[in-house]
Amino acid sequence: MAVNVLEYALRLAISRRLSPVPREAVDALLEEYMPPYSFDAKIQMGYALNIFSKDTKKTLSTIKHIRNTFAHAPARVSFSTPAVCDACLSIKPHRDLAKLAGKGRTVRAQFLRTVQWLSILIIRKRPVNRALRM
């Protein structure tokens, strides 16, 4: 669920960046049947539009991988599953979250906090020349 909010934040940021384009054209571009519909395509497009940095793109791709592991694994998966745990621990926390990381927090809590924080940062991001940096 938290990753769905993050994906919506990406859609919103892309829509804002394309704001000179008529709203109907942006909505049509981001519809189900169009290429940027997938989470990965939104990540690629957000990066191409300079909405966020290369480090943030890497973090978003890792989050996508974790989400896909939960969604498509043939066996039961949890945050204690080695592959998921390792992927979560590989995420470099945003500088504002770094001071909170690892202080008695579970891997799941750290993952959710990072996803929520990225969602907020991406939604609040205004179309400016500087990319969102991790």
PADRENTI-20678 format. One line per 4 residues: number of its first residue (from 1); for each residue x, y negated, z negated of N, C-alpha, C. Coordinates in nm, 3 decimals, padded with zeros to 5 digits. Atoms other than C-alpha are relative to their C-alpha. Layout:
// residues N
NUM> X,Y,Z,X,Y,Z,X,Y,Z ~ ... .
//
This chain:
// residues 134
1> 00.082,00.119,00.000,00.000,00.000,00.000,00.087,-00.126,00.000 ~ -00.087,00.119,00.006,00.276,-00.250,-00.092,00.068,-00.024,00.134 ~ -00.067,00.016,-00.129,00.448,-00.183,00.240,-00.098,-00.054,00.104 ~ 00.101,00.055,-00.091,00.120,-00.259,00.421,-00.010,-00.152,-00.016 .
5> 00.000,00.145,00.024,00.123,-00.604,00.259,00.123,-00.061,00.066 ~ -00.122,00.048,-00.064,00.482,-00.646,00.377,-00.016,-00.004,00.152 ~ 00.023,-00.003,-00.145,00.382,-00.544,00.729,-00.093,-00.115,00.042 ~ 00.090,00.113,-00.028,00.098,-00.799,00.718,00.079,-00.132,-00.007 .
9> -00.082,00.121,00.012,00.349,-01.063,00.602,00.084,-00.021,00.127 ~ -00.076,00.009,-00.125,00.562,-00.984,00.909,-00.089,-00.049,00.113 ~ 00.094,00.042,-00.104,00.259,-01.019,01.134,-00.029,-00.150,-00.013 ~ 00.029,00.141,00.025,00.177,-01.355,00.975,00.119,-00.088,00.038 .
13> -00.120,00.078,-00.034,00.536,-01.480,01.009,00.021,-00.007,00.150 ~ -00.013,-00.001,-00.147,00.548,-01.376,01.375,-00.104,-00.092,00.061 ~ 00.107,00.085,-00.049,00.215,-01.545,01.436,00.033,-00.148,-00.019 ~ -00.039,00.139,00.027,00.342,-01.866,01.273,00.111,-00.045,00.095 .
17> -00.112,00.037,-00.086,00.663,-01.858,01.477,-00.048,-00.022,00.143 ~ 00.055,00.014,-00.135,00.457,-01.822,01.793,-00.114,-00.102,00.004 ~ 00.114,00.091,00.013,00.219,-02.099,01.682,-00.026,-00.091,00.120 ~ 00.034,00.080,-00.119,00.260,-02.311,01.999,-00.082,00.079,00.103 .
21> 00.075,-00.087,-00.091,00.111,-02.012,02.184,-00.145,00.003,-00.049 ~ 00.140,-00.005,00.045,-00.272,-02.005,02.179,-00.027,00.120,-00.090 ~ 00.031,-00.103,00.101,-00.411,-01.804,01.886,-00.048,00.130,00.063 ~ 00.052,-00.121,-00.065,-00.596,-01.562,02.116,00.113,00.082,00.062 .
25> -00.113,-00.071,-00.063,-00.272,-01.478,02.298,00.085,00.069,-00.105 ~ -00.077,-00.062,00.108,-00.087,-01.412,01.969,-00.075,00.120,-00.055 ~ 00.081,-00.112,00.051,-00.374,-01.196,01.838,00.003,00.118,00.097 ~ -00.003,-00.106,-00.100,-00.379,-01.001,02.164,00.136,00.070,00.002 .
29> -00.136,-00.056,00.001,-00.001,-00.953,02.147,00.020,00.097,-00.117 ~ -00.021,-00.079,00.121,-00.021,-00.807,01.796,-00.110,00.106,-00.022 ~ 00.105,-00.101,00.013,-00.321,-00.578,01.860,00.058,00.140,00.006 ~ -00.040,-00.141,00.009,-00.305,-00.200,01.820,00.067,00.054,00.125 .
33> -00.047,-00.060,-00.124,-00.241,-00.121,02.183,00.123,-00.068,00.058 ~ -00.115,00.073,-00.051,00.044,-00.368,02.230,00.129,00.047,-00.067 ~ -00.128,-00.048,00.055,00.415,-00.290,02.174,00.034,-00.047,-00.141 ~ -00.041,00.038,00.136,00.466,-00.502,01.857,-00.096,00.043,-00.110 .
37> 00.096,-00.045,00.101,00.187,-00.316,01.675,00.067,00.076,-00.114 ~ -00.063,-00.084,00.103,00.418,-00.076,01.489,00.083,-00.086,-00.097 ~ -00.080,00.068,00.101,00.602,-00.176,01.174,00.141,-00.026,00.056 ~ -00.134,00.017,-00.057,00.934,-00.119,01.353,00.002,-00.111,00.104 .
41> 00.005,00.104,-00.103,00.830,-00.339,01.645,-00.012,-00.139,-00.063 ~ 00.012,00.128,00.070,00.732,-00.617,01.402,00.134,-00.040,-00.061 ~ -00.133,00.027,00.054,01.072,-00.586,01.235,00.091,-00.052,00.112 ~ -00.084,00.041,-00.113,01.247,-00.609,01.573,-00.038,-00.139,00.050 .
45> 00.046,00.130,-00.050,01.033,-00.903,01.684,00.033,-00.110,-00.101 ~ -00.032,00.100,00.103,01.078,-01.087,01.352,00.147,-00.038,00.004 ~ -00.143,00.026,-00.008,01.453,-01.051,01.383,00.032,-00.080,00.128 ~ -00.024,00.069,-00.127,01.449,-01.160,01.750,-00.046,-00.146,-00.006 .
49> 00.051,00.136,00.015,01.248,-01.468,01.650,00.073,-00.077,-00.109 ~ -00.083,00.064,00.103,01.508,-01.547,01.381,-00.079,-00.035,-00.126 ~ 00.079,00.020,00.121,01.255,-01.515,01.099,00.079,00.044,-00.122 ~ -00.084,-00.048,00.110,01.506,-01.325,00.886,00.135,00.044,00.052 .
53> -00.139,-00.034,-00.033,01.872,-01.227,00.879,00.017,00.148,00.034 ~ -00.034,-00.139,-00.032,02.042,-00.907,00.990,-00.008,00.088,-00.126 ~ 00.009,-00.075,00.125,02.067,-00.797,00.624,-00.145,00.030,-00.036 ~ 00.142,-00.022,00.028,01.692,-00.844,00.578,-00.058,00.101,00.097 .
57> 00.045,-00.098,-00.100,01.631,-00.650,00.900,00.039,00.140,-00.045 ~ -00.047,-00.131,00.048,01.838,-00.364,00.759,-00.086,00.047,-00.119 ~ 00.085,-00.033,00.115,01.638,-00.376,00.433,-00.139,00.042,00.045 ~ 00.133,-00.033,-00.051,01.308,-00.376,00.622,00.000,00.136,00.070 .
61> -00.010,-00.131,-00.067,01.423,-00.079,00.832,00.009,00.113,-00.101 ~ -00.009,-00.101,00.106,01.513,00.113,00.516,-00.136,00.020,-00.066 ~ 00.135,-00.009,00.058,01.172,00.034,00.366,-00.092,00.076,00.095 ~ 00.080,-00.073,-00.100,01.011,00.155,00.690,00.031,00.149,-00.005 .
65> -00.043,-00.141,00.007,01.212,00.478,00.669,-00.060,00.067,-00.125 ~ 00.054,-00.055,00.124,01.102,00.532,00.307,-00.151,00.022,00.014 ~ 00.145,-00.013,-00.021,00.737,00.467,00.396,-00.031,00.118,00.090 ~ 00.023,-00.111,-00.094,00.758,00.709,00.689,00.029,00.135,-00.064 .
69> -00.030,-00.125,00.071,00.916,00.973,00.466,-00.119,00.043,-00.084 ~ 00.119,-00.031,00.079,00.619,00.953,00.230,-00.118,00.040,00.087 ~ 00.117,-00.024,-00.085,00.368,00.950,00.515,00.009,00.129,00.080 ~ -00.012,-00.110,-00.096,00.509,01.230,00.729,00.078,00.121,-00.048 .
73> -00.078,-00.114,00.050,00.709,01.466,00.508,-00.090,00.124,-00.009 ~ 00.081,-00.121,00.007,00.588,01.826,00.537,-00.015,00.052,-00.143 ~ 00.005,-00.043,00.140,00.660,01.884,00.167,-00.030,-00.121,-00.089 ~ 00.028,00.108,00.095,00.571,01.683,-00.141,00.127,-00.083,-00.022 .
77> -00.112,00.092,00.014,00.794,01.376,-00.178,-00.032,-00.097,-00.113 ~ 00.017,00.101,00.104,00.848,01.138,-00.470,00.124,-00.089,00.000 ~ -00.116,00.088,00.009,01.086,00.861,-00.565,00.121,00.070,-00.063 ~ -00.113,-00.076,00.053,01.298,01.124,-00.739,00.056,00.099,00.103 .
81> -00.053,-00.082,-00.109,01.342,01.318,-00.412,00.133,-00.063,00.043 ~ -00.132,00.058,-00.028,01.715,01.276,-00.335,00.006,-00.095,00.119 ~ -00.008,00.086,-00.118,01.671,01.132,00.015,-00.071,-00.133,-00.023 ~ 00.075,00.122,00.028,01.409,00.880,-00.103,00.074,-00.084,-00.103 .
85> -00.072,00.070,00.106,01.601,00.790,-00.418,00.126,-00.068,00.056 ~ -00.122,00.057,-00.059,01.925,00.739,-00.222,-00.033,-00.119,00.091 ~ 00.039,00.109,-00.089,01.747,00.524,00.037,-00.041,-00.123,-00.081 ~ 00.042,00.111,00.086,01.588,00.311,-00.237,00.121,-00.069,-00.063 .
89> -00.118,00.056,00.066,01.921,00.267,-00.413,00.094,-00.070,00.098 ~ -00.085,00.064,-00.101,02.085,00.166,-00.084,-00.048,-00.141,00.035 ~ 00.054,00.132,-00.031,01.861,-00.141,-00.060,00.072,-00.105,-00.085 ~ -00.067,00.110,00.069,02.057,-00.452,-00.146,-00.108,-00.095,-00.050 .
93> 00.107,00.088,00.049,01.832,-00.655,-00.377,00.021,-00.144,00.042 ~ -00.005,00.143,-00.030,01.748,-01.011,-00.283,00.071,-00.069,-00.116 ~ -00.079,00.067,00.105,01.969,-01.253,-00.475,-00.084,-00.039,-00.120 ~ 00.087,00.035,00.112,01.669,-01.360,-00.687,-00.039,00.122,-00.083 .
97> 00.035,-00.122,00.072,01.606,-00.996,-00.783,00.123,00.071,-00.056 ~ -00.122,-00.071,00.040,01.967,-00.891,-00.833,00.019,00.002,-00.151 ~ -00.018,00.007,00.145,01.969,-01.005,-01.195,-00.096,00.094,-00.075 ~ 00.097,-00.090,00.063,01.665,-00.782,-01.267,00.028,00.147,00.031 .
101> -00.024,-00.138,-00.045,01.792,-00.473,-01.085,00.076,00.081,-00.103 ~ -00.073,-00.094,00.084,01.899,-00.175,-01.289,-00.015,-00.019,-00.149 ~ 00.017,00.020,00.144,01.781,-00.302,-01.627,-00.119,00.082,-00.049 ~ 00.105,-00.088,00.048,01.578,-00.002,-01.737,-00.116,00.015,00.097 .
105> 00.106,-00.009,-00.101,01.378,-00.010,-01.413,00.010,00.135,00.072 ~ 00.001,-00.123,-00.078,01.274,00.303,-01.230,00.031,-00.033,00.145 ~ -00.026,00.019,-00.142,01.368,00.351,-00.866,-00.128,-00.049,00.068 ~ 00.130,00.039,-00.057,00.998,00.321,-00.779,-00.029,-00.148,-00.031 .
109> 00.027,00.138,00.039,00.961,-00.006,-00.973,00.092,-00.097,00.075 ~ -00.096,00.084,-00.073,01.273,-00.149,-00.811,-00.041,-00.012,00.147 ~ 00.045,00.000,-00.139,01.146,-00.049,-00.465,-00.122,-00.091,00.017 ~ 00.123,00.080,-00.010,00.802,-00.202,-00.525,00.028,-00.148,-00.021 .
113> -00.035,00.139,00.026,00.951,-00.521,-00.665,00.067,-00.062,00.123 ~ -00.068,00.050,-00.120,01.174,-00.558,-00.360,-00.099,-00.022,00.114 ~ 00.100,00.012,-00.105,00.884,-00.496,-00.121,-00.090,-00.122,-00.026 ~ 00.086,00.114,00.034,00.664,-00.747,-00.304,00.074,-00.132,00.020 .
117> -00.077,00.123,-00.013,00.940,-01.007,-00.315,00.023,-00.036,00.146 ~ -00.018,00.026,-00.144,01.014,-00.970,00.056,-00.129,-00.049,00.063 ~ 00.130,00.044,-00.052,00.642,-01.004,00.131,-00.021,-00.148,-00.029 ~ 00.018,00.141,00.040,00.629,-01.331,-00.062,00.093,-00.090,00.079 .
121> -00.096,00.084,-00.072,00.944,-01.467,00.100,-00.036,-00.014,00.147 ~ 00.034,00.005,-00.142,00.830,-01.377,00.451,-00.127,-00.083,00.021 ~ 00.123,00.077,-00.014,00.480,-01.521,00.399,00.027,-00.149,-00.021 ~ -00.028,00.141,00.031,00.619,-01.843,00.250,00.092,-00.065,00.101 .
125> -00.097,00.053,-00.096,00.878,-01.880,00.524,-00.069,-00.085,00.105 ~ 00.051,00.090,-00.104,00.809,-02.173,00.754,00.088,00.014,00.124 ~ -00.083,-00.011,-00.119,00.924,-02.172,01.115,00.107,-00.109,00.004 ~ -00.113,00.091,-00.001,01.263,-02.337,01.073,00.116,00.068,00.070 .
129> -00.115,-00.054,-00.072,01.603,-02.285,01.229,00.077,00.105,-00.078 ~ -00.075,-00.097,00.079,01.754,-02.089,00.938,-00.082,00.126,-00.021 ~ 00.067,-00.128,00.023,01.669,-01.723,00.908,-00.007,00.029,-00.150 ~ 00.012,-00.044,00.137,01.551,-01.573,00.581,00.118,00.090,-00.033 .
133> -00.121,-00.074,00.036,01.863,-01.441,00.408,-00.022,00.080,-00.124 ~ 00.006,-00.087,00.118,01.895,-01.156,00.161,00.108,-00.039,-00.094 .
//
